[in-house]
């Protein structure tokens, strides 16, 4: 009788493992979809704020500087805090009712 329980336990464990593997695969697919959505949203945002008018090497260099600063500064430096606040303010304004004209871009704070 103990052997039957042991075999049943193995079968149950294998089924749980298979279920978990399927769940992991589904979550990985969802992660890829969300990453694509984030990339599209970021691309649209950069276009909306006129980033396309900045030379690509300058824009990429600035982004690399920000990434390096964030990775190497824990806790955040005052400059990173300023960037974070400017981004938060901008995003909150984007969430606000669309009563202002889309062409009026002067309402968001300038980068520090």
N, C-alpha and C positions, 0 to 999 in steps of 0.2 A: 504493500500500500504506500509506503514511504517513497518507493521508486516512482510510482505513478504521479505523486505530487511533485516530485523533482522534475520529471519530464514535462509535466504541465507548467511548472514554473519556468522552465527553459522556453517553452513555446510562448508563454505569455510575455516573457522578457523580450523575445525576438519580435513579437508583434508590436510591443511598445517601442522597441528600437526602430522598427520600420516606420511606424507612425511618426516618431520624432524626426527621422531622416526626411520624410515627406514634408513635415512642417518646416524644417530648416530650408529645404529647397524652395518652398512657397515664400518664406520670408526673404530669402536671397533674391528671388525674382521681384518681390515687392520693393526691396531695397534698391535694385537697379532702376525700377520705374520711378521711385522717388528721387534718385540721383539725377535722372534725366529731367524730371520736372524742375528740380532746383536749378540745374544748368540752364534750362530754358527761361525760367523766371529771372535768373541773374543776368542773362543775355538781354532780355527785354528791359530790365531795369537800367543796365548800362546804356542801352540805346536811348531810353526815355530821359536820362539825365544828361545826355550829350557826351558821353564818354568817347564816342566814336570820333569826336573832333580833336581828341588828345592823341599825339603820336603814339603808336602801339608800343614802342620801346619804353617810352616814359610811363605809360599806363601799366605795363607789365612790371617794370622796375618798381613802381610804387606799390603794386600788389605784393610783389616778392618782399619788399621792405616791411610791409604790414604783417605778412605771414611770419617772417623771421622775428619781428618784434614781439608778436603775440606768443610764439613758441618759446622764446628765450626770456620772457619777462613775467614771471609769476612771483609775487602778485603784480598786477598790472601797473605800469608806469602812468604818470599823469597824462601823457600823450595818448596812450591807448584808451584811457578813460574818456578823454575828449572825443576820440574817434567813436567810441561806443555810444556816448551821449548824442553825438551828431547823427549817428545811424538810427538810434532809437527815436529821436525827434522826427527824422525824415520818415521813418516807417509809420509812426503814429499819424503823421499828416497824410500819408498815403491811405490809411484806414479811414480817415475822416470822410464825412459826406462829400461827394464830388460837386460841391457848389461853386468851387473856384474853377476857372478855366485851366485846361491842361497845359496851355501855353505859358501860364504864369509859373515859372520854375523858381522865381526869386524867393519863395517862401521857405525853402529848405536851407539849413545852415551850410556855410562853406566849409570845406575840409580844413583842418588845422595844419 
